[in-house]
């Protein structure tokens, strides 16, 4: 079982959307104090400085580099490419299929509309896909990744990350570290490749509700675990959870899932 109520996922999405709105409002309040660099209707190249900059792309497919400082980058319309540089930057794609690289610092990244690509870089980053089929990569640091609506791909990286696919059929890969994973509402695929991870909503299809609650999939990519028999040999029941203790400090917890609900069709070994 374990898929959580629809209202839970909607509340998570609503809270995350409120966080995005609050961050954008905070950056707009900073505008009078920032070094302003504005684009026009075409494909502009906007360069920041060592100061705290505001790079506003406007229309067109823009290229934006914040460089040093705590910068505010807003792509506007078009398919934009943004590099935050050093410092804790706030990057917003708005419309279009945007690509963002946070680079150094603790960055906030928001794709908006379109099929966006984001790389957090170093630091503890917050990546929000919002709408579209997005690819989010936290890379280094303890990152927060939220897919939103669409068929998203979320990759956590080397830190202790929190990944939430939200709505859609998502790919959720925590990477190294001790990660908290939620596919959200949809038919999701999880990847386990080390660390001590928790999946809070792995659906086994045991509720028998409807086709939306069919079993999901976990890809296991861990040396020494090459079959369902080897995986289940490391399994135990802990209250209402299934726990796999896989050696070398690696473990996977399926919250709200009892062992009797599992079968080999739910796992792929790579």
Secondary structure, 3 states (H helix, E strand, C coil): CCCCCHHHHHHHHHHHHHHHHHHHHHHHHHHHHCEEEECCCCCCEEECCCCCEEEECCCCCCEEECCCCCCEEECCCCCCEEECCCCCCEEECCCCCCEEECCCCCCEEECCCCCCEEECCCCCCEEECCCCCCEEECCCCCCEEECCECCCEEECCCCCCEEECCECCCEEECCCCCCEEECCECCCEEEECCCEEEECCCCCCCCCCCHHHCCCEEEECECCECCHHHHHHCEEEECCEEEEECCCCCEEEECCCCHHHCCHHHEEEC
